[in-house]
Amino acid sequence: MGLCARSARRLPRPLARDPERLRGQRHHLRERDAGLPRPPHRPSRQVSQGQAPPRRRRRLPLEPLPPPGPERPPGLYPRHRPPPPGHPWVEPEDFLDRWTPEVGLALLTWVSSTSSHRLDLAPLVAHGRQMGSLIGVDVTQAAGLLPYDCMAPEVDFTISTSLKWMCGTPGAGILHVAPRLIAECEPELRGWFSQDNPFNWDIARFAYAPDIRRFDSGTPGIVAALASLPALDWHAAQDHAALLAHNRRLTHRLIEAADALGLDLATPRPEPRRGGSVMLRLPHEYPAPEVVSKLRAQGITTDHRGQTLRLSPGAMTTEEGTERLIEILSAALER
């Protein structure tokens, strides 16, 4: 989660030469997977770029800061609340302590990439409305697995990815902006596709497109969007409740195995409080890079953040594969 004193800029986006096919890709993300209503939404090359939100003409409340200078260039200044020592995630009540009326923008990470901790969005959004903040939600770590609706609770913008549970390639994410805000937004990062007429070459007559297209930028990249279409087509045709149930069976087994191995969980145990991944804290005598390498040598793909081992059983992960992971992990830890 992040709180910022002001909002700044938006992003480039990929565009297919066949607009109907790209529209189909966006609809898969929107209607079935990302909980986004019909436009306004646009593709985004990177979620990181999507996190730089729209800039509004109306001035946002600013946190008192010294004037820009060598020590403080202009831009976004987050109020970051790190987790308490020994705790893998920030509890909402700790985050709310810093969410005051001076906060112009709050970006909520629905599911954490380092703990799989899942936020209860409703009370956070309600608090943000009382503070008068713009509210965005990053659903990257959950889109395609957990049901999401950008209207319940209603947020100002949503960003996501074509990766992870969506099964696509990098570079074909999505941005949704609440229709009521579009006319107020003037993205600082703009290009010829930000205009109503992209072929207007008179820079003195530049004008933002009247709709969501104003969040486009320069010459679009199409490869990622086109490369993701087969995966998104496949994903949109699946039984999403069955995909989630499959993930829950495997994550339950992983948590059970972690307990048997004496490994500390860095993920909440209750299902409603977590996403689709399970994070385990490895003992310091077993460096995580070495454990990941041993698993990879046996055909098991995992990753780590520090000493935290990240396990994300997806649509193609089998129960047999999960048992093999547990067996190899146990041997790697010599337990």
C-alpha positions as CSV (number, residue, x, y, z in Angstrom):
1,M,0.0,0.0,0.0
2,G,1.2,3.5,-0.7
3,L,0.1,7.0,0.1
4,C,1.2,10.0,-1.9
5,A,0.8,13.7,-1.4
6,R,0.0,14.4,-5.1
7,S,-0.7,12.5,-8.3
8,A,1.4,12.8,-11.4
9,R,1.5,10.9,-14.6
10,R,0.3,8.1,-16.8
11,L,1.7,5.7,-19.3
12,P,2.2,4.4,-22.7
13,R,0.2,1.4,-23.9
14,P,0.3,-1.4,-26.4
15,L,-2.1,-1.4,-29.4
16,A,-2.7,-4.2,-31.9
17,R,-2.9,-3.4,-35.6
18,D,-6.1,-5.4,-35.5
19,P,-8.2,-3.3,-33.1
20,E,-11.0,-5.8,-32.8
21,R,-8.6,-8.5,-31.6
22,L,-7.0,-6.1,-29.1
23,R,-10.5,-5.1,-28.0
24,G,-11.2,-8.7,-27.4
25,Q,-8.1,-9.0,-25.2
26,R,-9.2,-6.0,-23.1
27,H,-12.7,-7.4,-22.7
28,H,-11.3,-10.7,-21.4
29,L,-9.4,-8.7,-18.7
30,R,-12.3,-6.5,-18.0
31,E,-15.5,-8.5,-18.0
32,R,-14.4,-11.9,-16.6
33,D,-11.1,-11.4,-14.9
34,A,-10.4,-7.9,-13.7
35,G,-14.0,-6.8,-12.8
36,L,-13.8,-3.8,-15.0
37,P,-16.9,-2.4,-16.7
38,R,-17.0,-1.3,-20.3
39,P,-14.6,1.5,-21.3
40,P,-13.0,3.7,-20.0
41,H,-10.0,1.4,-19.8
42,R,-6.8,1.1,-21.7
43,P,-3.9,-1.4,-22.0
44,S,-0.7,-0.6,-20.2
45,R,2.8,-1.9,-20.9
46,Q,3.8,-2.1,-17.3
47,V,1.9,-2.2,-14.0
48,S,4.7,0.0,-12.6
49,Q,3.8,2.7,-15.1
50,G,0.2,2.2,-14.3
51,Q,0.9,3.0,-10.6
52,A,1.8,6.6,-11.7
53,P,-1.8,7.8,-11.6
54,P,-3.6,10.4,-13.6
55,R,-2.9,14.0,-12.9
56,R,-5.9,16.1,-12.3
57,R,-6.4,19.8,-13.2
58,R,-8.0,20.4,-9.9
59,R,-5.2,20.7,-7.3
60,L,-5.0,17.9,-4.8
61,P,-4.4,18.4,-1.1
62,L,-0.6,18.5,-0.6
63,E,1.4,17.2,2.3
64,P,3.5,20.1,3.8
65,L,7.0,19.8,2.2
66,P,10.0,22.0,1.8
67,P,10.4,23.7,-1.7
68,P,11.9,21.6,-4.4
69,G,15.7,21.7,-4.5
70,P,18.7,19.5,-4.9
71,E,17.7,17.5,-1.8
72,R,14.0,17.3,-2.9
73,P,13.2,17.4,-6.6
74,P,9.5,17.8,-7.5
75,G,7.4,14.6,-7.9
76,L,5.6,12.1,-5.8
77,Y,6.5,11.7,-2.2
78,P,5.1,8.6,-0.6
79,R,4.3,8.0,3.1
80,H,5.5,4.5,3.4
81,R,4.7,2.3,6.4
82,P,6.9,-0.7,6.5
83,P,5.8,-3.9,8.3
84,P,6.7,-4.2,12.0
85,P,9.9,-6.2,12.7
86,G,9.2,-9.9,12.2
87,H,5.8,-9.3,10.6
88,P,5.5,-10.0,6.8
89,W,2.7,-7.4,6.1
90,V,1.3,-4.1,7.2
91,E,-2.0,-4.4,9.1
92,P,-4.7,-2.0,7.8
93,E,-5.0,-0.2,11.1
94,D,-1.3,0.8,10.9
95,F,-1.7,2.0,7.4
96,L,-4.8,4.1,8.3
97,D,-2.7,5.9,11.0
98,R,-0.9,7.7,8.1
99,W,-3.9,8.2,5.9
100,T,-4.9,11.7,6.8
101,P,-6.7,14.5,4.9
102,E,-3.3,15.6,3.5
103,V,-3.0,12.5,1.4
104,G,-4.0,13.3,-2.2
105,L,-3.6,9.7,-3.5
106,A,-3.7,6.2,-1.9
107,L,-2.6,3.2,-3.9
108,L,-3.9,0.0,-2.4
109,T,-2.1,-3.3,-3.2
110,W,-5.0,-5.7,-3.0
111,V,-2.8,-8.8,-2.6
112,S,0.8,-8.4,-1.6
113,S,3.6,-9.9,-3.8
114,T,5.8,-10.7,-0.8
115,S,3.2,-12.2,1.7
116,S,0.0,-12.9,-0.3
117,H,-1.8,-10.8,2.3
118,R,-5.2,-9.7,1.0
119,L,-6.7,-6.4,1.9
120,D,-10.4,-5.9,2.9
121,L,-10.9,-3.0,0.5
122,A,-14.3,-1.8,1.7
123,P,-13.3,-0.2,5.0
124,L,-10.1,1.2,3.5
125,V,-12.0,2.8,0.6
126,A,-14.6,4.2,3.0
127,H,-11.9,5.8,5.1
128,G,-10.3,7.2,1.9
129,R,-13.5,8.9,0.9
130,Q,-13.7,10.6,4.3
131,M,-10.2,11.8,3.7
132,G,-11.0,13.2,0.2
133,S,-8.2,11.1,-1.4
134,L,-8.0,9.6,-4.9
135,I,-8.0,5.8,-4.5
136,G,-6.4,3.3,-6.8
137,V,-6.1,-0.4,-6.5
138,D,-3.4,-2.7,-7.9
139,V,-4.9,-6.1,-8.5
140,T,-1.9,-7.6,-10.2
141,Q,-1.4,-10.4,-7.7
142,A,-5.0,-11.5,-7.8
143,A,-6.5,-10.7,-11.3
144,G,-7.6,-13.9,-13.0
145,L,-7.9,-15.9,-9.7
146,L,-9.9,-13.9,-7.2
147,P,-13.2,-12.1,-8.1
148,Y,-12.8,-8.4,-8.2
149,D,-15.3,-5.6,-8.9
150,C,-14.0,-2.0,-9.3
151,M,-17.5,-0.8,-8.4
152,A,-17.8,-2.7,-5.1
153,P,-16.4,-0.7,-3.5
154,E,-16.1,2.0,-6.2
155,V,-12.5,3.1,-6.7
156,D,-11.0,5.9,-8.9
157,F,-8.7,3.7,-10.9
158,T,-7.6,0.1,-11.2
159,I,-4.3,-1.3,-12.6
160,S,-3.5,-4.9,-13.4
161,T,-1.3,-7.1,-15.6
162,S,-1.4,-9.8,-18.2
163,L,1.0,-11.9,-16.2
164,K,0.6,-14.3,-13.3
165,W,-2.9,-15.8,-12.9
166,M,-3.9,-14.2,-16.3
167,C,-1.3,-16.5,-18.0
168,G,-0.2,-13.9,-20.6
169,T,3.1,-12.3,-21.5
170,P,4.7,-9.2,-20.0
171,G,3.7,-5.9,-21.3
172,A,-0.1,-6.1,-21.8
173,G,-1.6,-4.9,-18.6
174,I,-4.6,-2.6,-18.2
175,L,-5.7,0.7,-16.6
176,H,-9.3,1.5,-15.7
177,V,-10.3,5.1,-14.7
178,A,-13.6,6.0,-13.3
179,P,-15.6,7.9,-16.0
180,R,-16.3,10.8,-13.7
181,L,-12.6,11.6,-13.4
182,I,-11.4,11.4,-17.0
183,A,-12.2,15.0,-18.0
184,E,-10.3,16.2,-14.9
185,C,-7.1,14.2,-15.8
186,E,-4.2,15.6,-17.8
187,P,-1.5,12.9,-18.0
188,E,1.9,14.4,-17.9
189,L,3.3,11.5,-20.0
190,R,1.6,12.1,-23.4
191,G,2.2,11.5,-27.1
192,W,0.5,11.5,-30.4
193,F,-2.0,8.7,-29.4
194,S,-3.1,10.9,-26.5
195,Q,-5.0,13.1,-28.9
196,D,-8.5,12.6,-30.4
197,N,-6.7,12.8,-33.8
198,P,-3.3,11.0,-33.6
199,F,-2.3,12.5,-36.9
200,N,-2.3,16.1,-35.7
201,W,1.3,17.1,-36.1
202,D,0.8,20.7,-34.9
203,I,2.2,20.6,-31.4
204,A,0.7,24.0,-30.7
205,R,-2.8,22.5,-31.3
206,F,-2.3,19.5,-29.0
207,A,-5.4,18.6,-27.1
208,Y,-6.2,15.5,-25.0
209,A,-8.7,13.1,-26.4
210,P,-12.0,13.6,-24.6
211,D,-12.2,10.0,-23.4
212,I,-9.9,7.3,-22.0
213,R,-7.6,7.5,-25.0
214,R,-5.9,10.5,-23.3
215,F,-4.0,8.0,-21.2
216,D,-2.3,6.6,-24.4
217,S,1.1,7.9,-25.2
218,G,3.5,7.5,-28.1
219,T,3.9,4.9,-30.8
220,P,2.2,1.8,-29.4
221,G,4.0,-1.5,-29.0
222,I,1.8,-4.4,-30.2
223,V,3.8,-7.6,-29.7
224,A,2.9,-8.1,-26.0
225,A,-0.8,-7.6,-26.6
226,L,-0.9,-10.0,-29.5
227,A,1.3,-12.6,-27.8
228,S,-1.1,-12.6,-24.8
229,L,-4.3,-13.1,-26.7
230,P,-4.1,-17.0,-26.9
231,A,-3.6,-17.2,-23.1
232,L,-6.3,-14.7,-22.4
233,D,-8.7,-16.5,-24.8
234,W,-8.0,-19.7,-23.0
235,H,-8.4,-18.2,-19.6
236,A,-11.6,-16.5,-20.4
237,A,-13.1,-19.8,-21.4
238,Q,-12.3,-21.5,-18.1
239,D,-14.5,-22.2,-15.1
240,H,-13.0,-19.6,-12.8
241,A,-14.6,-21.0,-9.7
242,A,-12.9,-24.3,-10.5
243,L,-9.5,-22.6,-11.0
244,L,-9.8,-21.0,-7.6
245,A,-10.9,-24.2,-5.9
246,H,-7.9,-26.0,-7.5
247,N,-5.5,-23.3,-6.2
248,R,-7.1,-23.5,-2.7
249,R,-6.5,-27.3,-2.5
250,L,-2.9,-26.9,-3.4
251,T,-2.2,-24.0,-1.1
252,H,-3.8,-25.8,1.7
253,R,-1.5,-28.7,1.1
254,L,1.5,-26.4,1.0
255,I,0.6,-24.8,4.3
256,E,0.1,-28.3,5.8
257,A,3.6,-29.3,4.5
258,A,5.2,-26.1,5.9
259,D,3.8,-27.0,9.3
260,A,5.2,-30.5,9.1
261,L,8.6,-29.1,8.1
262,G,8.6,-26.6,10.9
263,L,8.7,-23.6,8.5
264,D,7.2,-20.3,9.4
265,L,4.4,-19.0,7.2
266,A,4.8,-15.5,5.8
267,T,1.2,-15.7,4.5
268,P,-2.1,-15.4,6.4
269,R,-3.7,-18.8,7.2
270,P,-7.3,-17.9,6.7
271,E,-8.4,-18.1,3.1
272,P,-10.3,-14.8,3.0
273,R,-7.1,-13.0,4.1
274,R,-4.8,-14.3,1.4
275,G,-4.3,-14.5,-2.4
276,G,-3.2,-17.5,-4.4
277,S,0.4,-17.8,-3.2
278,V,2.1,-19.2,-0.1
279,M,5.2,-17.6,1.2
280,L,7.5,-19.5,3.6
281,R,10.4,-18.2,5.7
282,L,13.5,-20.3,5.2
283,P,16.0,-20.8,8.1
284,H,19.1,-18.7,7.6
285,E,21.3,-21.8,7.5
286,Y,19.5,-22.6,4.2
287,P,20.1,-19.6,1.9
288,A,17.0,-19.1,-0.3
289,P,19.0,-18.8,-3.6
290,E,20.5,-22.2,-3.0
291,V,17.1,-23.8,-2.2
292,V,15.6,-22.2,-5.3
293,S,18.5,-23.5,-7.4
294,K,18.1,-27.1,-6.0
295,L,14.4,-27.0,-6.8
296,R,15.0,-25.6,-10.3
297,A,17.5,-28.4,-10.9
298,Q,14.7,-30.9,-10.4
299,G,12.3,-29.0,-12.7
300,I,10.5,-27.1,-9.9
301,T,10.1,-23.4,-10.5
302,T,9.9,-21.1,-7.5
303,D,11.4,-17.8,-6.5
304,H,12.3,-15.9,-3.4
305,R,12.5,-12.4,-1.7
306,G,15.3,-12.5,0.7
307,Q,14.8,-15.6,2.8
308,T,11.1,-15.9,1.9
309,L,10.3,-18.7,-0.6
310,R,7.4,-17.9,-2.8
311,L,5.1,-20.7,-4.1
312,S,2.3,-20.0,-6.5
313,P,0.4,-23.0,-7.7
314,G,-1.4,-22.1,-10.9
315,A,-3.8,-23.6,-13.4
316,M,-1.1,-26.0,-14.8
317,T,0.2,-27.1,-11.4
318,T,-0.9,-30.6,-10.5
319,E,-1.3,-32.3,-7.1
320,E,1.5,-34.7,-8.1
321,G,3.7,-31.8,-8.9
322,T,2.9,-30.2,-5.5
323,E,3.8,-33.4,-3.7
324,R,7.1,-33.6,-5.6
325,L,7.9,-30.0,-4.6
326,I,7.3,-30.9,-1.0
327,E,9.5,-34.0,-1.3
328,I,12.4,-32.1,-2.9
329,L,12.0,-29.1,-0.5
330,S,12.2,-31.5,2.5
331,A,15.4,-33.1,1.1
332,A,16.9,-29.6,0.4
333,L,16.3,-28.7,4.0
334,E,17.6,-32.0,5.2
335,R,14.5,-32.6,7.3
